[in-house]
Amino acid sequence: MKKTAFVTGGTGFIGINLLHKLVAEGWEVTALRRSTSDLTYLKSLDINWVVGSLEDRLSLEKGMPENLDAVFHVAGDVNSWKKQYAAQTETNVTGTRNMVEIAVAKKAKCFVHTSSISAWGDVRGLTTEDTPQRGDVAWGNYEKTKWAGEQEALKGVNLGMKVVVMNPSIVLGPYDSTTWGSAFIALQNDEAPFIPPGTSCFVHVDEVIKAHIAAVDKGRSGEKYILGGENASFKVFMDEICRLLGKKTPPVASVFLYKFLGKVLDFVAIF
């Protein structure tokens, strides 16, 4: 018998890769999308599409099948503009609450929630699952809402549903057209004046997808799993990307300049 899954965020970077893998492995997949979603990379897949949104509970109640083997809640709003903070909170927090409550009502066996390493907020040194999270007091709304979304997801445990939280670091791979994919295009076109300071963790999307699917059977309910690969400075990372592109690596911005530009863009976003 085929395993069954309901997927949100299926038309985004991680979601597209997840849908391709689930279908390839023989899952019976129902996926949520908006009426305006771009299905360019998904047209060949046998997917039961449901039109709706995380904020529209009725569309979720009508679209989510009963007794699913897994719900993969991948959808999220990564916007960094202040004007969009309210909508971001609605998606990342209220939307997750809606998903959990409906998944419990539909008797889903496992709820795999895609959060982010950003839910830890501004922490120093090596981050592990045991590092205290500071996302609730983070400067950015994205970090705050990813932390709060996790709290909503984990409420499902007390309601009798298995919940596993995935915390990807910086994810790289195919179908990424908006985050690091756009950064690489900027480098290719000589449109990147500088690169950010600091260090992060980088992971290929294939490994992220494997972890999501493995979480259904092997993940421990109520646990969070950081999905990371190699730790490296942005300078080392960009040196390698620029080498592959045949480009010169832009200079590293000072921490002061980087924070200053962030404040300026934050101010501009108000208008």
QUIZI-V531091 format. One line per field, one symbol per residue. phi: phi as a letter, one per 40 degrees, with the letter a starting at -180 (. if undefined). psi: psi as a letter, one per 20 degrees, with the letter a starting at -180 (. if undefined). burial: + if it has 24 or more other C-alpha atoms within 12 Angstrom, else -. A space follows every 10 residues. Layout:
BEGIN
phi: ???
psi: ???
burial: ???
END
This chain:
BEGIN
phi: .ccbabbbgc ccdccccccd cccccgccbb bcacccccbd cbccccbccb ciacccdccc ccccccfcca bbcccabbdb cddccccccc ccbcccddcc ccccccgcca bcbcbacccc gcbbgccbcc cdcbccbccc cdcccccccc cccccccccg bcbbbbbccc cbicgcbbbc dccccccccf bbcabccgba bbaccdcccd cdcccccbcc cgcbbcbbbc caccccccdc cccccgbccc ccccdccccc cccccccccc c
psi: pqqqqppqki jaghgghggg ggghjjqopp qpqrhjqojg jihiqnpopp pbrhinhghg hhhprqlqhq ponhqqojqj phhjgghggg ghfhhggggg ghhghjlqhp oopocqhiii bnqqapprhi ppqjhijqgq hggghhghhg hggihhgijj qpppppnqco pqaqjoihdh ghghhgghjk johrqqraqa ppqqhhhggg gghhhghiqp piqqopordp pqqhggghgg ghghikrppr qpqqgggghg hggghhghih .
burial: --++++++++ ++++++++++ +++---++++ ++++----+- -+--+-++++ +++++++--+ +-+++--+++ ++++++++++ ++--+-++++ ++++++++++ ++++-+++++ ++++++++++ +-----+--- --++++---+ ++++++++++ +++++++-+- ++++++++++ +++-++---+ --++-++--- ---+++---+ ++++++++++ +++-++--+- ++++++++-- ---+++++-- ++------++ -+-------- ---------- -
END
